Amino acid sequence: MTTKLDLQVQVIKNKLGLSEEQASSISEVIKSHTADALNVSQFLLASNADPDTVRVFIEDYGVSFDGKTKKFK
């Protein structure tokens, strides 16, 4: 099964002319980053963290939260 991540990495690979090994490395880094972020999310949900604490964790992952649309970007 082809995942959304597989497709995104394939686009990067083709655009930059990367080897399969380089593309695989990118995929692993993205998977690791996503797993870390999800694990932090579970912790924040379980601890009923206040919005300021959540913001600090989110910003550390290079993501911001738009209070108006209630979406991450």
Wavefront OBJ file of the C-alpha trace (Angstrom):
o trace
v 0.000 0.000 0.000
v 1.341 3.397 -0.960
v 1.020 5.958 1.811
v 0.739 9.716 1.615
v 4.291 9.889 2.996
v 5.549 7.585 0.222
v 4.015 9.852 -2.398
v 5.424 13.017 -0.828
v 8.916 11.541 -0.618
v 8.650 10.346 -4.230
v 7.896 13.928 -5.320
v 10.930 15.210 -3.393
v 13.099 12.413 -4.810
v 12.091 13.148 -8.394
v 12.294 16.925 -8.051
v 15.784 16.853 -6.531
v 17.085 13.808 -8.395
v 17.838 11.905 -5.200
v 18.926 8.302 -4.946
v 16.654 5.672 -3.436
v 18.885 5.622 -0.333
v 18.552 9.396 0.117
v 14.787 9.206 -0.332
v 14.610 6.401 2.212
v 16.563 8.528 4.702
v 14.136 11.415 4.218
v 11.205 9.065 4.745
v 12.671 7.723 7.997
v 13.333 11.238 9.335
v 9.755 12.294 8.571
v 8.355 9.130 10.195
v 10.451 9.730 13.315
v 9.394 13.377 13.522
v 5.724 12.433 13.111
v 5.922 9.710 15.770
v 7.595 12.130 18.208
v 4.909 14.744 17.600
v 2.106 12.214 18.062
v 3.648 10.928 21.281
v 3.845 14.483 22.630
v 0.223 15.003 21.563
v -0.878 11.958 23.539
v 0.983 13.238 26.596
v -0.575 16.706 26.293
v -4.067 15.263 25.915
v -3.631 12.910 28.865
v -2.337 15.695 31.109
v -5.009 18.233 30.091
v -2.246 20.754 29.405
v -3.117 24.424 29.327
v -2.968 26.239 25.959
v 0.353 27.979 26.707
v 2.047 24.645 27.462
v 0.594 23.129 24.307
v 1.827 26.099 22.263
v 5.401 25.633 23.560
v 5.434 21.962 22.541
v 3.836 22.644 19.158
v 6.212 25.463 18.261
v 9.171 23.226 19.106
v 8.053 20.979 16.216
v 7.960 23.898 13.795
v 4.168 24.042 13.698
v 1.858 26.853 14.731
v -1.801 26.835 15.698
v -4.245 29.278 14.152
v -6.705 30.196 16.892
v -9.254 31.548 14.429
v -9.499 28.443 12.239
v -8.545 26.043 15.071
v -6.067 24.310 12.750
v -2.348 23.585 12.800
v -0.191 25.050 10.074
l 1 2 3 4 5 6 7 8 9 10 11 12 13 14 15 16 17 18 19 20 21 22 23 24 25 26 27 28 29 30 31 32 33 34 35 36 37 38 39 40 41 42 43 44 45 46 47 48 49 50 51 52 53 54 55 56 57 58 59 60 61 62 63 64 65 66 67 68 69 70 71 72 73
